[in-house]
């Protein structure tokens, strides 16, 4: 009754389509995916009108789970692909999920009742099955291994890199100091040359005046 009354509960078990074959073998069309209304009625051992009436009352829910009514070009294409020989102008198809949905809605069928019982038994087992929790790992030993790994990486890569940078920065500093001293010497020489040029120009000016 729980499955008959609760759509939410039905949605929760619709993936367990394997239950259908555990209760009774479900014959499929040549496409291996669908069954007709007559085949659904035969599976649940009820009349054709019982399935049609159920579809009328719950069409939206069934369509959400794979029920389709083929007509026109779509029907012709399906007949060609599946090899069905029929002159019918429409064809109702049920997926396995839709057939399971029917099992949870069909009241006057012993097969449907067995499917529902099987579903609820499986759901109960899944909820009550104890969960095997793995033994907790030794966090202390794990922390020590992580520390050792980090220390190894630091000693092999990071520390040598910093040492090289320190040595390189010292060499650069010495080069900059040497360059600055050289610039200062050049500045002094330029000042001396400038002073000599000024004296020479002054002397040349006196000579011209004389």
C-alpha positions, 0 to 999 in steps of 0.5 A: 500500500505504501508504494500504491499511495506514495509517488515519492516512494515510487520515485525512490525505487524506479531504478531497480528494474531488475526486480521485474525479471526476478519475479517473472521474466519480462518479454521484450520487443525485438529492440530489447528495450520496450514492450507493448500494452498487450505485453504489459497486460500479459506480464501482470496477468490482467486484462488489456483494459486494466492497463489502458485504464491505469495509463489514463489515470497516471499518464503524466507519471508514466510518461516521465518514466518512459511511456510513449504513444507512437504515431505517424512517421515516428511509428513507421520508423519504429516498425522498420527498425524493430521489424513489427508487422502491424497496420495499427495507426498508433502504438503504446510503448513501455520502457522497463522503468515504465513497466516497474511504475505500472507494478507500483500502481496496479492493485488487482494483480498478484504479479504486481503485488509480488514486485512491490513486496520484492522492492520493499524487501530490497529497500529494507535490506539496503537500509538495515545492512551494516556499513563496514567502516575501515579501521582508522589509520595511525594519524601519528605515523602518517604525520611523521611520514609527511614531515619526513617527506617535506624535510627531504624536499626542503633539503634537496631543492629549496635550501640549495636554491636559497643558498645559490641566491645568497651567493649570487646576490653577494657577487652582484653586490660586489660587482655593483660596488666595483662599477660604482668605484669605476664610475667615480674614477672616470668622473674624476678624470673627466673633471681633470680633463675639463679643467685642463681644457679650460686652462688651454682655452684661456691660454689660447685666448691670451695669445690671440690678444697679444 
